[in-house]
Amino acid sequence: MSDRAAPAEPGSLWAMLTGARAHERPAQLLAFVQFFCVLGSYYLLRPVRDQFSAAVGSTNLWQFWVGTFIVTLAMVPLFGALVARYPREKFIPFAYLFFIGCLIAFLPAFEEQARIGVRTLGIVFYVWLSVFSLFVVSVFWSFMADLFDSGQARRLFPMIAVGGTRGAIVGPIMAGLLSIYDLLLAAIALLAIAIVCTWRLSAWSRRFPNRHRRRELEHGDAIGGSVWAGLRQVFSSSFLRNMIALMLLGDAIGTVAYVLTADVVAHQAATSEARKTVYAHIDLATNSLQLILQVGVTRLLMARFGVIAALIADAAIKLAVLLETVVIGAPMVIPMLVVTRGSAYGIGKPASDSLYARAEREARYKGKNVIDTAGWRFGDVVVSLSMKALGSAGVGAVGFALISMGAAGLSGWFGWRAAHSPELTPEIIADAQPSSEAGDNG
């Protein structure tokens, strides 16, 4: 029987909920746990970072983002060198180990923050955590796009994303209960678990390689190519150009909401502890919405109607809440942040990342990493500086929401273009059961 003609597996309730077939369930569970650990480690520390942004105010946030962009850009060739020379079983754990080493270094730094200076430590930690969040998430989704083909991505990615959302919900809760020192230790433990999941998932993929990459993925093979290939691809590939446009438009909406929220929180909360608590509550509300969307909307849209339907739904939700902000004004700023971010990561991110399962392998790791790290932080710098200039000209929350509506509308268009890129392999609608040949490879 051909791959495309393979019958669907008779489904239990668990199969209906998760979209996973029997041989995929261990991998989906491992990926769920890994993403829980990755995002959980970040959200444990995010309220500590965000209270620094509220302390300095929105007019100075561009300085944080310029520093983050410079550091991120410097790391792109280093990551490219790792990807080019080492197999994923080595370079993904190495990336996690690098950030574990940084967290260990922060342990005595926070103990000595009175001597170091709160502002100095705050800038260093803000930049570091901003770089950390982009690299670890980008590497994770590149790994997922490498493990699964496009048919599997449509079925499995929404529930894998739920793992990250669970971590993003647990993180803010724990952040309100633990000291900063304990939060750092907890983040180290979660990243160590993520390394173990990487090794186990790589072993699973050798047993059940997806059909597009049975020849491509041989154990121990590095991706090869230039350390600068990712940067070149972003300019030369029509698919990656559409993807960076999609990312920048989403980033523009998110940055506008984040900057406006920083001023609202600074006005409402006078101390660093109060600001940390407000941001923890915002994160909890946002990530709870993500969970609802991932479980109730995203898997249904992607499995039944495809990636494009999910990308358009994300754009429509953002348009609706931004229009409400235009009508109501400043009181809608925090709800605008919660809904636009919840939709972006609950619907838009799983959908857009699944497109990389149809891209060639170097684009999955190198090109995607440039877009998700240096490209993202470049967008932060441009948007924050533009907001500073427009704010000086008298543009307020309503004006910024109106501009963001244009970005939301365009994001749906670029998502459609990216999904129809001729560079991508054809989308798999009815993906196959594992062949006996694939099982023998284990």
VOKE-571624 format. One record per atom (N, C-alpha, C): x negated, z negated, y. Coordinates in steps of 0.1 Angstrom, whole numbers, padded with zeros to 4 digits, always signed. Atoms other than C-alpha are relative to their C-alpha. Example, Ala and Ser with C-alpha at 12.3 -4.5 7.8 and 13.67 -1.06 7.14 Angstrom:
% VOKE-571624
-0009+0000-0012;-0123-0078-0045;-0009+0000+0012;+0009+0000-0011;-0137-0071-0011;+0008-0008+0011;
***
This chain:
% VOKE-571624
-0008+0000-0012;+0000+0000+0000;-0009+0000+0012;+0008+0000-0013;-0013+0008+0035;+0001-0012+0008;-0001+0012-0009;-0020-0018+0061;+0013+0000+0008;-0012+0000-0009;+0008-0007+0083;+0013-0002-0007;-0012+0001+0008;+0033-0006+0055;+0001-0013-0007;+0000+0013+0007;+0025-0041+0043;+0013-0008+0004;-0012+0008-0003;+0057-0062+0041;-0003-0013+0007;+0002+0013-0007;+0061-0092+0063;+0002-0011-0011;+0000+0011+0009;+0055-0125+0045;+0013-0008+0001;-0012+0008-0001;+0087-0144+0036;-0003-0013+0007;+0004+0011-0009;+0088-0171+0062;+0007-0013-0002;-0006+0013-0001;+0093-0208+0061;+0002-0003+0015;-0003+0004-0014;+0104-0227+0092;-0014+0000+0008;+0013+0001-0006;+0067-0234+0099;-0006+0014+0004;+0005-0013-0003;+0058-0197+0097;+0008+0006+0011;-0008-0006-0011;+0087-0188+0120;-0005-0006+0014;+0004+0007-0013;+0075-0214+0146;-0014+0004+0004;+0014-0002-0003;+0038-0206+0144;-0004+0015+0000;+0003-0014+0001;+0038-0169+0136;-0012+0003-0010;+0012-0001+0009;+0010-0175+0110;+0004+0003-0014;-0001-0002+0014;+0008-0161+0075;-0009-0010-0007;+0006+0011+0008;-0005-0182+0047;-0015+0000+0002;+0014+0000-0001;-0041-0171+0049;-0005-0002+0014;+0004+0002-0014;-0041-0174+0087;+0002-0014+0005;-0004+0014-0005;-0028-0210+0089;-0012-0009+0002;+0012+0008-0002;-0062-0227+0084;-0007+0004+0013;+0007-0005-0012;-0077-0205+0112;+0008-0004+0012;-0008+0004-0011;-0048-0211+0135;-0001-0015+0003;+0001+0014-0002;-0050-0248+0130;-0014-0004+0006;+0014+0003-0006;-0088-0249+0136;-0001+0005+0014;+0001-0004-0014;-0084-0228+0167;+0009-0009+0009;-0009+0010-0008;-0055-0251+0179;-0008-0012+0003;+0008+0012-0002;-0078-0281+0174;-0012+0003+0010;+0011-0003-0009;-0108-0264+0191;+0005+0001+0014;-0004-0002-0014;-0088-0254+0222;+0005-0013+0005;-0004+0013-0004;-0073-0289+0223;-0012-0008+0005;+0012+0007-0003;-0108-0303+0224;-0006+0006+0013;+0006-0007-0012;-0121-0277+0250;+0008-0004+0013;-0008+0003-0012;-0092-0282+0275;+0001-0015+0002;-0001+0015-0001;-0089-0319+0267;-0012-0006+0007;+0012+0005-0007;-0125-0325+0277;+0000+0003+0015;+0000-0004-0014;-0120-0306+0309;+0011-0009+0008;-0011+0008-0008;-0087-0324+0319;-0002-0015+0000;+0004+0014-0002;-0102-0358+0312;-0007-0002+0013;+0009+0001-0012;-0126-0351+0341;+0006+0007+0012;-0005-0007-0011;-0105-0329+0363;+0005-0008+0012;-0004+0009-0011;-0088-0357+0383;-0011-0006+0008;+0012+0005-0007;-0122-0371+0391;-0005+0011+0010;+0004-0010-0009;-0132-0337+0405;+0009+0003+0012;-0010-0004-0010;-0100-0329+0424;+0001-0010+0011;-0001+0010-0011;-0100-0362+0443;-0011+0003+0011;+0010-0004-0010;-0132-0349+0460;+0005+0011+0009;-0005-0011-0008;-0114-0318+0472;+0010-0005+0010;-0010+0006-0009;-0086-0338+0487;-0007-0008+0011;+0007+0008-0009;-0112-0360+0504;-0006+0008+0011;+0007-0008-0010;-0130-0332+0522;+0010+0009+0008;-0009-0008-0007;-0098-0313+0531;-0001+0015-0002;+0000-0015+0004;-0088-0276+0527;-0010+0008+0008;+0008-0009-0008;-0109-0263+0556;-0015+0000-0005;+0014+0001+0005;-0141-0274+0538;-0001+0004-0015;+0001-0003+0014;-0132-0263+0503;-0008+0012-0003;+0008-0013+0003;-0149-0229+0507;-0015-0004-0003;+0014+0004+0003;-0183-0248+0507;-0001-0003-0015;+0000+0003+0014;-0175-0261+0472;+0000+0012-0008;-0002-0012+0008;-0165-0227+0460;-0012+0010+0002;+0012-0008-0002;-0195-0209+0475;-0011-0005-0009;+0010+0006+0009;-0218-0233+0456;+0003+0003-0014;-0004-0003+0014;-0198-0228+0424;-0002+0015-0003;+0002-0014+0002;-0199-0190+0428;-0015+0003-0002;+0014-0003+0001;-0237-0190+0433;-0005-0005-0014;+0005+0005+0013;-0243-0212+0402;+0006+0008-0011;-0007-0008+0011;-0218-0192+0381;-0007+0013-0001;+0007-0013+0000;-0235-0159+0391;-0014-0001-0006;+0013+0002+0005;-0269-0173+0382;+0001-0002-0016;-0001+0003+0014;-0256-0183+0347;+0004+0013-0008;-0004-0012+0007;-0242-0148+0339;-0011+0007-0008;+0010-0006+0009;-0275-0133+0328;-0005-0009-0011;+0004+0009+0010;-0284-0164+0309;+0010+0001-0012;-0009-0001+0011;-0252-0162+0289;-0001+0014-0006;+0002-0014+0006;-0257-0124+0285;-0012+0000-0009;+0012+0000+0009;-0291-0131+0270;+0003-0007-0013;-0004+0007+0012;-0276-0156+0245;+0009+0009-0009;-0009-0009+0008;-0249-0131+0235;-0007+0011-0006;+0007-0012+0004;-0273-0102+0232;-0009-0004-0012;+0010+0003+0009;-0298-0121+0210;+0004-0008-0012;-0004+0010+0011;-0279-0146+0188;+0014+0003-0005;-0014-0001+0005;-0248-0144+0166;+0009-0011+0005;-0009+0009-0006;-0217-0162+0177;-0001-0014-0006;+0001+0013+0006;-0223-0190+0152;-0011-0009+0007;+0010+0007-0008;-0253-0199+0174;+0002-0001+0015;+0000+0001-0015;-0246-0190+0210;+0012-0008+0005;-0012+0008-0005;-0211-0206+0212;-0003-0015-0001;+0005+0014+0000;-0224-0240+0199;-0010-0003+0010;+0010+0003-0009;-0254-0237+0221;+0006-0002+0014;-0007+0001-0013;-0231-0232+0252;+0006-0014+0001;-0006+0014+0000;-0212-0264+0242;-0010-0011+0001;+0010+0010+0000;-0244-0283+0236;-0006-0001+0014;+0005+0000-0013;-0257-0273+0270;+0009-0009+0009;-0009+0008-0009;-0226-0289+0287;+0000-0014-0005;+0001+0013+0005;-0228-0319+0264;-0013-0007+0006;+0012+0005-0006;-0264-0324+0277;+0002-0004+0015;-0003+0003-0014;-0251-0322+0313;+0008-0013+0001;-0008+0012-0001;-0225-0349+0306;-0008-0012-0003;+0009+0012+0003;-0251-0372+0291;-0008-0003+0012;+0008+0002-0012;-0271-0367+0323;+0009-0007+0011;-0009+0006-0010;-0240-0377+0344;+0003-0015-0003;-0003+0014+0003;-0236-0410+0326;-0008-0010+0009;+0007+0009-0009;-0264-0428+0345;+0002+0004+0014;-0002-0004-0014;-0257-0408+0376;+0013-0007+0006;-0012+0007-0005;-0222-0423+0380;-0002-0015+0000;+0003+0014-0001;-0236-0457+0373;-0008-0003+0013;+0008+0002-0012;-0259-0452+0403;+0005+0008+0012;-0006-0009-0011;-0235-0433+0426;-0002-0007+0014;+0002+0007-0013;-0239-0460+0453;-0014+0004+0006;+0014-0004-0005;-0277-0451+0455;-0001+0015+0002;+0000-0015-0001;-0272-0414+0450;+0007+0005+0012;-0009-0004-0010;-0244-0411+0475;+0012+0007-0005;-0012-0005+0006;-0208-0404+0468;+0002+0015+0003;-0001-0014-0003;-0208-0371+0487;-0009+0009-0008;+0009-0008+0008;-0239-0358+0470;+0004+0001-0015;-0004+0000+0014;-0227-0368+0435;+0013+0008-0001;-0012-0007+0000;-0193-0354+0444;-0001+0015+0000;+0003-0014-0001;-0206-0320+0453;-0005+0006-0013;+0007-0005+0013;-0228-0317+0422;+0010+0000-0011;-0010+0001+0011;-0200-0329+0399;+0011+0011+0002;-0011-0010-0002;-0174-0306+0415;-0005+0014-0004;+0005-0014+0003;-0196-0275+0412;-0002+0001-0016;+0003-0001+0015;-0207-0284+0376;+0013+0001-0008;-0013+0000+0008;-0171-0291+0363;+0007+0013+0002;-0007-0013-0003;-0158-0259+0380;-0007+0011-0008;+0007-0009+0009;-0185-0239+0362;+0003-0002-0015;-0003+0004+0013;-0179-0258+0330;+0013+0006-0005;-0013-0003+0004;-0142-0251+0330;+0001+0015-0003;-0001-0015+0002;-0146-0213+0333;-0008+0004-0012;+0008-0005+0011;-0174-0208+0308;+0006-0004-0013;-0004+0004+0013;-0160-0229+0280;+0013+0006-0004;-0013-0007+0003;-0125-0214+0283;-0002+0015-0003;+0002-0014+0002;-0138-0179+0286;-0007+0003-0014;+0007-0001+0013;-0161-0183+0256;+0010-0002-0012;-0010+0002+0010;-0132-0197+0236;+0009+0012-0003;-0009-0011+0002;-0109-0168+0242;-0007+0013-0004;+0008-0011+0006;-0137-0143+0236;-0001-0001-0015;+0002+0003+0014;-0142-0159+0203;+0013+0003-0008;-0013-0003+0006;-0104-0157+0195;+0002+0015-0001;-0001-0014+0001;-0104-0120+0204;-0009+0007-0010;+0009-0005+0010;-0133-0115+0181;+0005-0003-0014;-0005+0004+0013;-0116-0133+0152;+0012+0008-0005;-0013-0005+0004;-0082-0117+0153;+0002+0014+0006;-0004-0013-0006;-0069-0081+0158;+0012-0002+0009;-0010+0001-0010;-0042-0072+0183;+0013-0005-0006;-0013+0004+0006;-0013-0077+0158;+0000-0015-0002;+0001+0014+0002;-0026-0112+0149;+0000-0007+0014;+0000+0007-0013;-0032-0120+0186;+0014-0002+0005;-0014+0001-0005;+0004-0113+0195;+0007-0011-0007;-0007+0011+0008;+0016-0137+0167;-0007-0014+0002;+0007+0013+0002;-0011-0164+0168;-0004-0006+0014;+0005+0005-0012;-0023-0167+0204;+0009-0010+0007;-0009+0010-0007;+0008-0184+0219;-0001-0014-0006;+0001+0014+0006;+0006-0213+0194;-0014-0006+0001;+0014+0005-0002;-0032-0215+0197;-0001-0005+0015;+0000+0005-0014;-0027-0218+0235;+0007-0013+0001;-0007+0013+0000;-0003-0247+0228;-0010-0011-0003;+0011+0010+0002;-0034-0266+0214;-0007-0004+0013;+0007+0003-0013;-0051-0263+0248;+0009-0007+0009;-0010+0007-0009;-0019-0274+0266;+0001-0014-0005;+0000+0014+0004;-0017-0305+0244;-0012-0007+0005;+0012+0007-0005;-0053-0313+0253;+0001-0002+0015;-0001+0001-0015;-0044-0306+0290;+0010-0011+0004;-0010+0011-0003;-0015-0331+0287;-0006-0014-0003;+0007+0013+0004;-0035-0358+0269;-0010-0004+0010;+0011+0003-0009;-0064-0355+0293;+0004-0007+0012;-0004+0008-0012;-0046-0366+0325;+0006-0014-0004;-0005+0013+0004;-0029-0394+0306;-0012-0010-0002;+0011+0008+0002;-0062-0407+0294;-0008-0003+0012;+0008+0002-0012;-0078-0402+0328;+0006-0012+0008;-0005+0012-0007;-0054-0428+0342;-0002-0013-0007;+0001+0012+0008;-0063-0453+0315;-0015-0004-0001;+0014+0003+0003;-0101-0450+0311;-0009+0000+0013;+0010+0000-0011;-0131-0456+0334;-0007+0014+0000;+0007-0013+0000;-0152-0426+0345;-0010+0001-0011;+0011+0001+0011;-0180-0437+0321;+0006+0003-0013;-0006-0003+0013;-0156-0437+0292;+0006+0014-0001;-0005-0014+0000;-0141-0404+0302;-0011+0010-0003;+0012-0008+0003;-0176-0388+0301;-0003-0001-0015;+0003+0001+0014;-0181-0402+0266;+0011+0007-0009;-0011-0006+0007;-0147-0390+0254;-0002+0016+0000;+0002-0014-0001;-0155-0355+0267;-0011+0005-0009;+0011-0004+0009;-0188-0354+0248;+0005+0001-0014;-0005+0000+0013;-0170-0363+0216;+0009+0012-0003;-0008-0011+0001;-0144-0336+0221;-0008+0013-0002;+0008-0012+0001;-0170-0309+0226;-0008+0001-0013;+0006+0000+0013;-0188-0320+0195;+0009+0005-0011;-0010-0004+0010;-0156-0315+0175;+0002+0015+0001;-0001-0014-0002;-0153-0280+0191;-0011+0008-0007;+0011-0006+0007;-0187-0271+0177;+0003+0002-0015;-0003+0000+0014;-0176-0280+0142;+0011+0011-0003;-0011-0010+0002;-0144-0259+0146;-0006+0014+0001;+0007-0013-0001;-0166-0229+0157;-0006+0004-0013;+0007-0004+0013;-0186-0230+0125;+0010+0002-0011;-0010-0002+0011;-0155-0234+0103;+0008+0013+0002;-0007-0013-0002;-0137-0205+0120;-0009+0012-0003;+0008-0011+0004;-0167-0183+0116;-0001+0002-0015;+0000-0001+0015;-0168-0191+0079;+0013+0007-0004;-0013-0006+0004;-0130-0182+0077;+0000+0015+0003;+0000-0014-0004;-0136-0149+0095;-0009+0009-0010;+0008-0007+0010;-0163-0139+0069;+0008+0002-0013;-0008-0001+0012;-0137-0145+0042;+0012+0010+0003;-0011-0009-0003;-0109-0127+0060;-0003+0008+0013;+0003-0008-0012;-0124-0102+0084;+0012+0009+0004;-0011-0009-0003;-0098-0082+0104;-0004+0014-0002;+0004-0014+0005;-0097-0045+0095;-0008+0008+0010;+0008-0008-0010;-0110-0032+0128;-0015-0004+0000;+0014+0005-0001;-0142-0053+0124;-0006-0004-0013;+0006+0003+0013;-0149-0055+0087;-0014+0006+0000;+0013-0005+0000;-0178-0032+0093;-0009-0005+0011;+0007+0004-0013;-0187-0045+0128;-0005-0014-0001;+0004+0014+0000;-0189-0082+0120;-0006-0003-0013;+0008+0004+0012;-0216-0090+0095;-0006-0013+0003;+0006+0013-0003;-0228-0125+0092;-0014+0000+0005;+0014+0001-0006;-0258-0132+0114;-0003+0011+0010;+0002-0011-0010;-0254-0100+0135;+0002-0004+0014;-0002+0002-0014;-0260-0104+0172;+0007+0012+0006;-0007-0011-0007;-0240-0083+0197;-0010+0010+0005;+0010-0009-0006;-0272-0068+0213;+0003+0004+0014;-0002-0006-0014;-0274-0048+0245;-0007-0008+0010;+0007+0005-0011;-0285-0057+0279;+0006-0013+0005;-0006+0013-0005;-0281-0092+0295;+0009+0003+0012;-0008-0004-0011;-0266-0073+0325;+0012+0009-0003;-0010-0009+0004;-0242-0053+0305;+0014-0003+0005;-0013+0005-0005;-0212-0074+0315;+0003+0004+0014;-0002-0004-0014;-0217-0067+0352;+0002+0015+0001;-0001-0015+0000;-0222-0030+0346;+0014+0004-0005;-0012-0004+0005;-0191-0028+0325;+0012-0003+0009;-0010+0003-0009;-0169-0044+0351;+0002+0011+0010;-0001-0011-0009;-0177-0015+0374;+0003+0013-0007;-0001-0013+0006;-0177+0013+0349;+0012+0002-0009;-0011+0000+0009;-0148+0004+0326;+0013-0001+0007;-0013+0000-0007;-0113+0013+0338;+0008-0012-0005;-0007+0011+0006;-0099-0014+0314;-0004-0013+0007;+0005+0012-0007;-0121-0041+0329;+0002+0000+0015;-0003+0000-0014;-0115-0030+0364;+0015-0004+0002;-0013+0005-0001;-0078-0035+0358;+0002-0014-0003;-0001+0014+0004;-0084-0068+0342;-0006-0009+0011;+0005+0009-0011;-0105-0081+0371;+0010+0000+0012;-0010+0000-0010;-0078-0069+0395;+0012-0010-0003;-0010+0009+0005;-0052-0088+0374;-0004-0014+0002;+0005+0014-0001;-0074-0119+0374;+0000-0004+0015;+0002+0004-0014;-0081-0118+0412;+0014-0002+0006;-0013+0002-0005;-0044-0114+0420;+0006-0013-0004;-0005+0013+0005;-0035-0144+0398;-0008-0011+0007;+0009+0010-0007;-0065-0163+0413;+0004-0002+0014;-0004+0001-0014;-0053-0156+0448;+0012-0009+0001;-0012+0009-0001;-0019-0172+0441;-0004-0014-0003;+0004+0013+0004;-0035-0201+0423;-0008-0008+0011;+0008+0006-0010;-0061-0207+0451;+0008-0004+0012;-0009+0004-0012;-0035-0206+0479;+0008-0013-0003;-0007+0012+0004;-0014-0232+0460;-0009-0012+0000;+0009+0012+0001;-0044-0254+0453;-0005-0005+0014;+0005+0004-0013;-0057-0253+0489;+0012-0007+0008;-0011+0007-0007;-0022-0261+0504;+0003-0014-0006;-0002+0013+0006;-0018-0289+0479;-0010-0010+0004;+0010+0009-0004;-0051-0304+0489;+0003-0007+0013;-0004+0006-0013;-0038-0310+0524;+0012-0009-0002;-0012+0009+0002;-0005-0324+0512;-0004-0013-0007;+0005+0012+0007;-0023-0348+0488;-0008-0009+0010;+0008+0008-0009;-0047-0359+0515;+0009-0007+0010;-0009+0007-0009;-0018-0367+0538;+0008-0011-0007;-0008+0010+0007;+0001-0386+0511;-0008-0012-0005;+0008+0010+0007;-0028-0406+0495;-0013-0002+0008;+0011+0003-0008;-0054-0424+0515;-0013-0003-0007;+0012+0004+0007;-0078-0436+0488;-0003+0010-0011;+0004-0009+0011;-0098-0418+0461;+0008-0003-0013;-0008+0003+0012;-0079-0437+0433;+0014+0005+0001;-0014-0005-0002;-0045-0428+0448;+0000+0016-0001;+0001-0015+0001;-0056-0391+0451;-0002+0004-0015;+0002-0003+0014;-0068-0391+0415;+0013-0002-0008;-0013+0002+0007;-0034-0405+0404;+0009+0011+0003;-0009-0011-0004;-0015-0378+0423;-0004+0012-0008;+0005-0012+0007;-0036-0351+0408;+0003-0001-0015;-0003+0001+0014;-0032-0365+0373;+0015+0002-0003;-0014-0003+0002;+0006-0364+0378;+0003+0015+0001;-0002-0015-0001;+0004-0328+0390;-0004+0007-0013;+0004-0006+0012;-0016-0319+0360;+0009-0002-0012;-0009+0003+0011;+0008-0336+0336;+0012+0008+0001;-0012-0008-0001;+0038-0318+0351;-0003+0015-0003;+0004-0014+0002;+0020-0285+0351;-0002+0003-0015;+0003-0003+0014;+0008-0287+0315;+0012-0003-0009;-0013+0002+0007;+0042-0300+0303;+0008+0013+0001;-0007-0013-0002;+0057-0268+0318;-0007+0011-0008;+0007-0010+0008;+0030-0247+0301;+0004-0001-0015;-0004+0003+0014;+0039-0263+0268;+0014+0006-0003;-0014-0006+0002;+0076-0254+0272;+0000+0015+0000;+0000-0015-0001;+0068-0218+0282;-0007+0005-0013;+0007-0006+0012;+0043-0213+0253;+0009-0001-0012;-0008+0002+0012;+0067-0227+0227;+0013+0008+0000;-0014-0005-0001;+0100-0214+0240;+0000+0015+0005;-0001-0013-0006;+0091-0181+0258;-0011+0009-0005;+0011-0009+0002;+0056-0167+0252;-0001+0006-0014;+0001-0006+0013;+0055-0163+0215;+0011+0010-0003;-0012-0009+0001;+0090-0147+0215;-0003+0013+0007;+0003-0013-0008;+0080-0122+0242;-0011+0008-0007;+0011-0007+0005;+0047-0113+0227;+0002+0006-0014;-0002-0004+0013;+0058-0111+0191;+0011+0011-0001;-0011-0009+0001;+0090-0092+0197;-0001+0012+0010;-0001-0010-0010;+0085-0072+0229;-0014+0005+0005;+0013-0005-0003;+0047-0070+0233;-0006-0007+0012;+0008+0007-0011;+0020-0081+0258;+0006+0003+0014;-0004-0004-0013;+0034-0061+0287;+0012-0008+0005;-0011+0008-0003;+0067-0080+0286;-0004-0014+0005;+0004+0013-0004;+0049-0113+0288;-0007+0000+0014;+0007-0001-0013;+0027-0101+0318;+0011+0002+0011;-0010-0002-0010;+0058-0089+0337;+0009-0013+0002;-0007+0013-0001;+0076-0122+0329;-0007-0010+0009;+0008+0008-0008;+0047-0141+0344;+0001+0003+0015;-0001-0005-0014;+0048-0120+0376;+0014-0004+0006;-0013+0003-0004;+0086-0125+0378;+0002-0015+0004;-0001+0014-0002;+0084-0163+0375;-0007-0004+0013;+0007+0003-0012;+0058-0165+0402;+0007+0005+0013;-0007-0006-0011;+0078-0142+0425;+0012-0009+0004;-0011+0009-0002;+0108-0165+0421;-0003-0013+0008;+0003+0012-0006;+0091-0197+0430;-0007+0002+0014;+0006-0003-0013;+0071-0181+0459;+0011+0003+0010;-0011-0003-0009;+0104-0168+0473;+0007-0013+0005;-0006+0013-0004;+0118-0203+0472;-0008-0008+0010;+0009+0007-0009;+0087-0216+0490;+0002+0007+0014;-0002-0006-0013;+0093-0190+0517;+0013-0005+0007;-0013+0005-0005;+0129-0202+0521;-0001-0015+0005;+0000+0015-0002;+0122-0240+0519;-0011-0004+0009;+0012+0004-0008;+0087-0243+0533;-0009-0010-0006;+0011+0010+0005;+0061-0271+0530;+0004-0009-0012;-0004+0009+0011;+0082-0294+0507;-0002+0007-0014;+0001-0007+0013;+0078-0267+0480;-0014+0002-0004;+0014-0003+0003;+0040-0266+0480;-0004-0005-0013;+0004+0006+0013;+0034-0290+0451;+0008+0007-0012;-0008-0007+0010;+0063-0275+0430;-0005+0015-0002;+0006-0014+0001;+0048-0240+0438;-0012+0000-0008;+0012+0001+0008;+0015-0251+0424;+0003-0003-0015;-0004+0003+0013;+0031-0266+0393;+0005+0012-0008;-0007-0011+0006;+0052-0235+0385;-0009+0012-0002;+0009-0012+0001;+0027-0208+0393;-0011-0002-0010;+0011+0003+0010;-0001-0225+0374;+0005-0001-0014;-0006+0001+0013;+0022-0234+0345;+0003+0014-0006;-0003-0013+0005;+0033-0198+0342;-0013+0008-0003;+0012-0007+0002;-0002-0184+0346;-0007-0003-0013;+0007+0004+0013;-0016-0204+0317;+0010-0001-0012;-0009+0001+0011;+0016-0207+0297;+0004+0014-0005;-0005-0013+0004;+0025-0170+0297;-0011+0011+0003;+0009-0011-0004;+0000-0148+0316;-0014+0000-0007;+0013+0001+0006;-0033-0161+0301;+0000+0004-0014;+0000-0005+0014;-0024-0158+0264;+0003+0015-0001;-0003-0015+0001;-0010-0123+0271;-0012+0008+0004;+0011-0008-0005;-0039-0110+0291;-0012-0001-0009;+0011+0002+0009;-0065-0125+0268;+0002+0007-0013;-0002-0007+0012;-0049-0109+0238;-0004+0015+0001;+0004-0014-0002;-0057-0074+0253;-0015+0002-0005;+0014-0002+0003;-0094-0081+0246;-0002+0002-0015;+0000-0003+0015;-0086-0080+0208;-0001+0015-0003;+0000-0015+0002;-0083-0042+0213;-0012+0006+0007;+0012-0005-0007;-0115-0039+0234;-0012+0000-0009;+0012+0000+0007;-0150-0031+0221;-0007-0014+0001;+0005+0014+0001;-0171-0062+0212;-0008-0005+0012;+0008+0004-0012;-0195-0062+0241;+0009-0004+0012;-0009+0003-0011;-0166-0061+0265;+0007-0014-0002;-0006+0013+0003;-0150-0091+0247;-0008-0012+0005;+0008+0012-0004;-0179-0114+0254;-0006+0002+0014;+0007-0001-0012;-0200-0100+0282;+0009+0003+0012;-0008-0004-0011;-0175-0082+0304;+0011-0010+0003;-0010+0010-0002;-0148-0108+0299;-0006-0012+0007;+0006+0012-0005;-0172-0136+0307;-0003+0002+0015;+0002-0002-0014;-0182-0120+0340;+0013-0001+0008;-0013+0001-0007;-0146-0116+0350;+0005-0014+0001;-0006+0013+0000;-0136-0151+0340;-0008-0011+0007;+0009+0010-0006;-0166-0168+0356;-0003+0004+0015;+0005-0005-0013;-0184-0150+0385;+0012+0007+0008;-0011-0007-0007;-0154-0128+0393;+0011-0010+0005;-0010+0010-0004;-0130-0158+0394;-0005-0008+0012;+0005+0009-0011;-0152-0179+0417;-0003+0009+0012;+0001-0009-0011;-0159-0148+0439;+0014+0000+0007;-0013+0000-0005;-0121-0147+0443;+0003-0013+0007;-0002+0013-0007;-0120-0184+0452;-0006+0000+0014;+0007+0000-0013;-0145-0179+0480;+0007+0009+0010;-0007-0010-0009;-0128-0148+0494;+0014-0006+0005;-0014+0005-0003;-0093-0164+0493;-0001-0012+0009;+0001+0013-0008;-0104-0198+0507;-0005+0003+0014;+0004-0004-0013;-0123-0182+0536;+0011+0008+0008;-0011-0007-0006;-0094-0159+0543;+0011-0009+0005;-0010+0010-0004;-0070-0188+0544;-0005-0008+0012;+0005+0007-0012;-0093-0206+0568;+0002+0008+0012;-0002-0009-0011;-0092-0176+0591;+0014+0001+0004;-0014-0002-0003;-0055-0171+0588;+0006-0013+0005;-0005+0013-0005;-0048-0209+0592;-0003-0002+0014;+0004+0001-0014;-0067-0208+0624;+0009+0008+0009;-0009-0009-0007;-0044-0180+0635;+0014-0004+0000;-0013+0005-0001;-0014-0201+0629;+0009+0002-0013;-0008-0002+0012;-0003-0190+0594;+0001-0013-0008;-0003+0012+0008;+0013-0218+0574;+0004+0002-0014;-0004-0001+0014;+0027-0225+0540;+0009+0012-0003;-0010-0011+0002;+0056-0200+0544;-0008+0014+0001;+0007-0013-0001;+0032-0172+0555;-0009+0002-0012;+0009-0002+0012;+0008-0178+0526;+0008+0003-0012;-0009-0003+0011;+0037-0179+0502;+0005+0015+0000;-0005-0014-0001;+0049-0145+0515;-0011+0009-0004;+0011-0008+0004;+0014-0130+0511;-0002-0001-0015;+0002+0001+0014;+0012-0144+0476;+0011+0007-0008;-0010-0008+0007;+0045-0127+0467;-0005+0014-0002;+0006-0013+0002;+0027-0094+0472;-0010+0000-0011;+0010+0001+0011;-0001-0105+0449;+0008-0001-0014;-0007+0001+0013;+0025-0115+0422;+0006+0013-0004;-0006-0013+0003;+0042-0081+0424;-0011+0010-0005;+0011-0009+0004;+0009-0062+0421;-0006-0004-0014;+0006+0005+0013;-0002-0084+0391;+0008+0006-0011;-0007-0006+0011;+0026-0070+0370;-0004+0015-0002;+0004-0014+0000;+0015-0034+0379;-0014+0001-0007;+0014-0001+0006;-0022-0040+0370;+0000-0005-0015;-0001+0004+0014;-0012-0058+0338;+0005+0012-0009;-0005-0012+0008;+0008-0027+0327;-0011+0010-0001;+0011-0009+0000;-0022-0005+0336;-0011-0004-0010;+0010+0005+0010;-0046-0027+0316;+0004+0002-0014;-0005-0001+0014;-0024-0027+0285;+0000+0015-0004;-0001-0014+0004;-0022+0011+0286;-0014+0007+0002;+0014-0006-0002;-0060+0017+0291;-0003+0008-0012;+0005-0008+0011;-0073+0046+0270;-0012-0005-0007;+0012+0005+0006;-0104+0026+0262;+0004-0010-0011;-0004+0009+0010;-0084+0002+0240;+0004+0007-0013;-0005-0005+0013;-0078+0007+0203;+0015-0001+0000;-0015+0001+0000;-0041+0013+0195;+0004-0014-0005;-0006+0013+0003;-0020-0018+0193;+0005+0000-0014;-0006+0002+0014;-0012-0031+0158;+0013-0007+0001;-0014+0006-0001;+0025-0037+0155;+0003-0008-0013;-0003+0006+0013;+0028-0045+0117;-0014-0002-0006;+0013+0002+0005;-0005-0061+0108;+0000-0004-0015;+0000+0001+0014;-0016-0064+0072;-0002-0013-0006;+0005+0011+0008;-0019-0090+0046;-0015+0002-0004;+0014-0002+0003;-0055-0097+0036;-0001+0008-0013;+0002-0007+0013;-0068-0073+0010;-0009-0008-0009;+0009+0007+0009;-0086-0084-0021;-0014+0002+0003;+0014-0003-0004;-0117-0067-0008;-0004-0010+0011;+0004+0010-0010;-0116-0090+0023;-0002-0013-0006;+0002+0013+0006;-0111-0120+0001;-0013-0001-0007;+0013+0000+0008;-0141-0111-0020;-0012-0002+0009;+0011+0001-0009;-0163-0110+0011;-0004-0015+0002;+0004+0014-0003;-0161-0148+0013;-0008-0006-0011;
***
